[in-house]
Amino acid sequence: MSAPENRAEQVPTHIARAPEDVATHGELPSYGLVASSAATERTGSHSGIRLVLPPPISANRYWRSFVPRGGSRAITCVSDEARAYKRDALKLALAAGVRSPIRGRVALDVQLYPARPLDWAKRSRKDPDGWADSVRCIDLDNVLKVLLDALKGVAFGDDSWVRSLHAQRMEPDEHGARVVVTISPLVRERVAPELPL
């Protein structure tokens, strides 16, 4: 077996790496972890996708407005930051092995982790139960629009197929700021399968 093949086997299979970032920085510190990636198998059905992504920009910065040269009215369009986040999410999903979106109805579970501050130990000694409440973090409702837009056409077909959405802000930990999103297919049971269509 050649040296590159040996090296590839030594890299944990649960770590996805964006090729450009690996070349520049080595292993990604906390983004791109993937589990339950049966979505990458060509079995014809998906069991789900789990991705770890950088926190998205706020929905407040999703749109930008400007008056074009020679124009008299402002035009509103998706901001460069929002497009860059969508590109990054696509790269990480591809590096994680996602090759096609789940088709049909899906359920999303979103876990938002804020960055743990350097003085977290001092804060936790002062207020063991509530120290994390004072940690700055993007609001959950501002995360969802940008995240869903970034994963549309990548992990699921369209946001109109998102039929269940659960979002939760988590406690800061040693792995840094990130958003963990799990996309699971929803299969409808026929009410009376014995009846003809």
C-alpha distance (Angstrom), angle and dihedral (degrees) to the residues before:
residue distance angle dihedral
M1 . . .
S2 3.80 . .
A3 3.81 123.8 .
P4 3.83 95.7 -108.9
E5 3.80 90.5 53.7
N6 3.81 91.0 51.1
R7 3.80 90.7 49.7
A8 3.82 91.9 50.0
E9 3.80 90.4 52.5
Q10 3.81 91.2 52.6
V11 3.83 92.8 56.0
P12 3.82 108.7 91.4
T13 3.80 109.1 -106.5
H14 3.82 92.0 -135.7
I15 3.79 93.0 66.3
A16 3.77 117.3 86.1
R17 3.77 118.3 -163.3
A18 3.77 130.7 -161.6
P19 3.84 103.5 -131.7
E20 3.82 97.0 -131.3
D21 3.80 92.8 47.5
V22 3.79 92.8 49.1
A23 3.79 91.2 51.2
T24 3.80 90.7 50.6
H25 3.79 104.8 32.9
G26 3.82 108.5 12.7
E27 3.80 118.6 -129.1
L28 3.79 115.8 11.0
P29 3.80 108.4 -110.2
S30 3.78 100.0 -136.2
Y31 3.79 112.4 -19.1
G32 3.74 127.0 94.9
L33 3.79 101.7 31.8
V34 3.75 107.4 154.2
A35 3.76 133.4 -172.3
S36 3.77 134.1 169.6
S37 3.79 90.4 26.7
A38 3.77 97.3 164.4
A39 3.78 81.8 134.5
T40 3.78 86.7 81.4
E41 3.77 93.0 57.7
R42 3.76 117.6 89.4
T43 3.78 94.4 -130.9
G44 3.78 94.7 123.9
S45 3.81 93.2 -114.1
H46 3.78 134.0 69.7
S47 3.76 126.9 -136.7
G48 3.80 92.7 -170.0
I49 3.77 146.4 -75.3
R50 3.80 128.2 -113.8
L51 3.80 119.5 -169.1
V52 3.78 135.2 176.1
L53 3.79 111.3 -148.8
P54 3.79 136.6 171.6
P55 3.80 112.7 -92.5
P56 3.80 109.8 -84.9
I57 3.76 123.8 -119.1
S58 3.78 116.5 -95.2
A59 3.79 118.5 -85.7
N60 3.82 84.6 -122.5
R61 3.82 87.6 71.0
Y62 3.81 95.5 40.4
W63 3.82 95.5 95.2
R64 3.77 130.2 44.1
S65 3.78 128.5 -166.2
F66 3.77 128.3 -154.6
V67 3.77 140.6 159.7
P68 3.81 109.6 -119.9
R69 3.78 119.0 -129.9
G70 3.78 108.7 -81.3
G71 3.79 91.5 10.5
S72 3.76 129.2 117.0
R73 3.80 100.5 -158.8
A74 3.78 130.2 65.3
I75 3.80 118.5 -114.0
T76 3.79 120.6 -149.1
C77 3.80 120.6 -150.4
V78 3.80 141.1 155.9
S79 3.80 109.8 -72.6
D80 3.80 124.4 -114.4
E81 3.83 88.3 -115.9
A82 3.81 91.5 56.7
R83 3.81 91.8 48.5
A84 3.82 90.7 48.6
Y85 3.80 91.0 51.7
K86 3.81 90.8 50.6
R87 3.83 89.9 51.5
D88 3.82 91.3 49.4
A89 3.82 92.0 48.8
L90 3.81 90.1 50.4
K91 3.83 91.8 50.2
L92 3.79 92.6 50.1
A93 3.80 92.9 45.9
L94 3.81 90.9 50.7
A95 3.80 91.0 46.8
A96 3.80 88.1 51.2
G97 3.80 90.1 55.9
V98 3.80 100.6 -102.4
R99 3.79 105.9 147.3
S100 3.80 102.9 165.5
P101 3.79 137.0 15.6
I102 3.78 123.0 -103.7
R103 3.80 107.0 -100.4
G104 3.78 121.9 -134.8
R105 3.78 130.8 7.2
V106 3.79 118.3 0.8
A107 3.80 139.8 -177.6
L108 3.79 120.0 -142.4
D109 3.77 127.7 -154.3
V110 3.82 113.2 -168.6
Q111 3.80 124.0 -169.1
L112 3.80 115.8 -172.8
Y113 3.81 116.6 -159.8
P114 3.81 117.5 -167.0
A115 3.80 120.5 -147.6
R116 3.79 111.9 -90.3
P117 3.83 109.4 -121.3
L118 3.80 120.5 -124.8
D119 3.81 91.0 -115.3
W120 3.81 94.3 51.9
A121 3.82 93.5 120.3
K122 3.81 91.5 54.4
R123 3.81 90.5 46.7
S124 3.80 92.3 48.9
R125 3.83 92.0 50.9
K126 3.80 89.4 51.3
D127 3.82 95.6 45.3
P128 3.83 111.2 10.2
D129 3.81 95.1 179.9
G130 3.80 103.0 37.7
W131 3.81 108.8 26.5
A132 3.82 92.6 108.3
D133 3.81 91.7 57.8
S134 3.82 90.1 73.3
V135 3.83 94.1 52.0
R136 3.80 112.0 111.6
C137 3.78 113.3 -115.6
I138 3.78 138.6 157.9
D139 3.82 111.5 -97.2
L140 3.79 116.1 -100.6
D141 3.79 93.6 -125.0
N142 3.81 90.2 54.1
V143 3.80 91.2 52.2
L144 3.78 98.8 55.0
K145 3.83 102.6 64.0
V146 3.80 93.9 50.7
L147 3.82 93.8 41.5
L148 3.80 94.4 49.3
D149 3.79 91.2 46.8
A150 3.81 90.9 50.5
L151 3.82 93.3 50.7
K152 3.82 96.3 42.2
G153 3.79 108.3 112.9
V154 3.81 90.1 8.7
A155 3.81 107.0 65.0
F156 3.82 99.1 5.4
G157 3.78 133.2 18.4
D158 3.80 102.1 -115.4
D159 3.79 136.6 -19.2
S160 3.80 89.1 -112.9
W161 3.83 85.6 71.7
V162 3.82 92.3 59.2
R163 3.81 100.4 105.0
S164 3.80 99.0 163.5
L165 3.80 127.5 35.9
H166 3.78 127.3 179.8
A167 3.80 119.7 178.2
Q168 3.77 128.9 -179.2
R169 3.81 136.2 175.8
M170 3.79 108.2 -133.3
E171 3.81 132.0 -154.8
P172 3.82 114.4 -89.0
D173 3.79 113.3 -102.2
E174 3.80 141.3 176.8
H175 3.82 93.7 -82.4
G176 3.78 95.7 72.6
A177 3.79 135.7 -128.8
R178 3.79 112.6 -26.2
V179 3.76 145.5 130.7
V180 3.80 120.8 -123.4
V181 3.77 113.3 -157.4
T182 3.80 125.7 -174.2
I183 3.79 117.6 -166.5
S184 3.80 116.0 -164.9
P185 3.80 127.8 -179.1
L186 3.79 117.0 -117.8
V187 3.79 114.1 -142.5
R188 3.77 116.6 -159.3
E189 3.78 116.0 -136.8
R190 3.78 114.8 -138.5
V191 3.79 110.0 -116.0
A192 3.79 93.8 -135.7
P193 3.80 109.6 7.1
E194 3.80 91.8 -178.2
L195 3.82 92.6 63.7
P196 3.80 117.1 90.2
L197 3.78 117.4 -113.4
